[in-house]
Structures are given as structure tokens and as C-alpha cells.
Amino acid sequence: MRTFVAVEVSNADTLDSISRLQSDLQIKASPVKRQNMHFTLLFLGEITEEVADSVKKALADIVFSPIHVRFTHVGAFPNPKFPRVVWIGIDEDSAGRLVALAKQVEQKLHPLGFQPDKPFKPHLTIFRIKNREDLSEKLTASSNRSLGGDIISEVKFKQSVLTSNGPVYSDLMVVKAK
């Protein structure tokens, strides 16, 4: 099974704002569906049921307080001129708290052989782009847009099933903030 550890965006008003932004940007790309909006803390890839059980045991020990995030800016990886992904970033304080949470997840799962392929940078992917186009002007025009916020109160161990209509995610485990 294909898996990852994430925190999801659930605030309806914020999700509405993000949906409007996706519409307004008019990018020839695949928008991330509303129900799939999340921050990936650690991608685990293909694992067995046995390994999934070990991951659940390791994640059960995570302790964190709710994290208030405020969505503050729009960007692209690797850059706006040749983007593969368009994302929304968050304020510095909540970004630091999400980085700390991602490090805790990494520390819990490192003994099982999992490690990140690159340092965690808090971002919410809103588009995946196959045909690259220069989005510099469109992203700059949206840079000061208010997108809202959310309270992150759960870490989820998730399964991803890839389908012709995009990925379908399901929860394998939920750890609530304390």
C-alpha cells in the first residue's frame, strides 16, 4: 500500500477561498481536490501491512498541541517560470511549528527505516502541472490575497490509491493534538 503521514486542512471557509483561487488562476493543470488538501509531513511510499502496523505503533507516541496556521502566500516549485507544483504557504510561526511536528514524525519513524528525501517545507499543493507555463505574473497578482487559516489538530497516517480520476486517500490512523 502507498502511504504518507499528513495534516489536513478542514476549515470550510479556507477551503472555499482556496477553491476560488484555483478557479481565478486559470492554470492549465490538475487542481488538487478540496477533500485532498493536506501538508505531507513524511511520504512513506509502498509498504506492507506489517510495516503499517509498526508505523501505527510508532506514531501513537506523538504529542503536539493544536497549530493555528494562516495561509499567507502563493508560490511554485521549482519556480514560477517553470512550475511543476503551485502551492500556498503559511505564516512563519505556524511553519516553524509544522516543521517541529514533521521532525517528531521523522524521529518516530526513522528506526523503521523511513527518512525524508528532502527537508520538510510547509506548503499546501493546489496544482500539479504537466505542461509547464510561466506563471510569474499570475502568482504575483495573487500574492496579497487573503486565504484564511485553520487549526491543525490531527496527524493522519494515510493510504493513497492512485486512480484515473486522481488519488483517493483514506485514514489508516489518526493522532489527535493534546
C-alpha positions in Angstrom: 0.0 0.0 0.0 1.2 3.6 -0.8 1.3 5.7 2.4 2.2 9.0 3.9 1.8 11.0 7.1 0.0 14.3 6.9 -2.1 17.0 8.5 -5.2 18.1 6.7 -6.9 21.4 6.0 -10.5 21.2 7.2 -11.8 24.8 7.6 -14.7 25.2 5.1 -14.2 28.9 4.6 -10.5 28.5 3.9 -11.2 25.6 1.5 -13.7 27.9 -0.3 -11.0 30.6 -0.6 -8.5 28.1 -2.0 -11.1 26.8 -4.5 -11.8 30.3 -5.7 -8.0 30.9 -6.0 -7.7 27.7 -8.1 -10.5 28.9 -10.3 -9.2 32.5 -10.6 -5.6 31.5 -11.5 -6.9 29.7 -14.7 -3.9 27.4 -14.9 -3.8 24.5 -17.4 -3.1 21.9 -14.8 -4.7 19.4 -12.4 -6.1 21.2 -9.3 -5.9 19.3 -6.0 -9.4 18.4 -5.0 -10.8 20.1 -1.9 -11.0 16.8 0.1 -7.3 16.1 -0.6 -5.9 19.4 0.8 -3.1 18.5 3.2 0.5 19.1 4.3 2.6 15.9 3.8 4.8 15.6 6.8 6.5 12.4 5.6 6.0 10.3 2.4 6.5 6.6 3.2 5.8 5.1 -0.2 4.8 1.5 -0.7 4.8 -0.6 2.5 3.3 -3.9 3.7 0.5 -4.4 6.2 3.1 -5.5 8.7 5.2 -2.3 8.3 1.9 -0.3 8.5 1.2 -1.8 11.9 4.7 -0.8 13.1 4.2 2.8 11.8 0.9 3.0 13.7 2.7 1.9 16.9 5.4 4.5 16.4 3.0 7.3 15.6 0.8 6.6 18.7 3.5 8.3 20.8 3.4 11.7 19.0 2.4 14.6 21.3 1.6 18.0 19.9 -0.6 21.0 20.6 -3.1 22.4 18.1 -1.3 24.5 15.5 -3.1 27.7 14.2 -2.0 28.2 10.6 -2.6 31.3 8.5 -2.3 31.0 4.7 -0.2 33.9 3.5 1.4 33.5 0.1 1.4 31.6 -3.2 4.4 30.0 -4.9 5.6 27.3 -7.2 8.2 24.5 -7.2 10.8 24.6 -8.6 10.0 28.2 -9.6 7.2 30.3 -11.1 8.8 30.3 -14.6 8.9 26.5 -14.9 6.5 25.2 -12.3 5.7 21.6 -11.6 3.6 22.4 -8.5 1.7 25.5 -7.3 1.4 25.8 -3.6 0.1 28.0 -0.8 2.5 28.9 2.1 1.8 29.7 5.7 3.0 32.3 8.3 6.4 31.9 9.9 5.2 30.9 13.4 3.0 28.1 12.2 5.5 27.0 9.6 8.1 26.6 12.5 5.6 24.5 14.5 4.7 22.3 11.5 8.5 21.8 10.9 8.8 20.7 14.5 5.9 18.3 14.1 7.4 16.8 10.9 10.7 16.3 12.7 8.9 14.4 15.5 7.3 12.2 12.9 10.7 11.6 11.3 12.3 10.7 14.6 9.5 8.2 15.4 9.7 6.6 12.0 13.5 6.7 11.5 14.0 3.4 13.4 11.7 1.7 10.9 13.9 2.9 8.1 12.0 6.0 6.9 13.6 9.3 6.3 12.7 12.3 4.2 14.2 12.7 0.7 14.5 16.4 1.3 13.9 18.8 4.2 10.2 19.5 5.1 9.0 22.9 3.7 5.4 23.6 4.8 3.3 24.1 1.7 -0.2 23.2 0.6 -0.1 21.9 -3.0 -3.1 23.3 -5.0 -2.0 22.3 -8.6 0.2 19.7 -10.2 1.4 20.8 -13.6 2.4 18.6 -16.5 2.7 21.3 -19.3 4.9 24.0 -17.9 4.0 27.6 -18.4 5.4 30.8 -16.9 3.1 31.6 -14.0 5.1 34.5 -12.6 2.5 37.2 -13.4 -0.5 35.1 -12.2 1.2 34.2 -8.9 2.4 37.8 -8.3 -1.2 39.1 -8.9 -2.4 36.6 -6.2 0.4 37.2 -3.8 -1.6 39.5 -1.4 -4.8 37.6 -1.4 -6.3 36.6 1.9 -6.9 32.9 2.0 -7.8 32.3 5.7 -6.5 29.9 8.2 -7.1 26.7 10.0 -6.4 24.8 13.2 -4.3 21.7 12.7 -5.4 19.2 15.5 -4.7 15.8 13.9 -1.8 13.9 12.4 -3.0 11.3 10.0 -1.3 8.1 8.7 -2.9 7.8 5.2 -3.2 5.4 2.4 -3.2 6.7 -1.2 -4.8 4.8 -4.0 -4.0 6.2 -7.4 -6.9 6.1 -9.9 -7.6 7.6 -13.3 -9.6 10.3 -11.5 -6.8 11.2 -9.2 -5.7 9.9 -5.8 -8.1 8.6 -3.3 -7.0 9.0 0.3 -8.1 7.1 3.4 -7.1 7.3 7.0 -5.2 4.3 8.5 -4.7 6.1 11.8 -5.4 9.5 13.5 -3.4 11.0 16.3 -5.2 14.0 18.0 -3.5 17.0 19.5 -3.3 17.2 23.3 
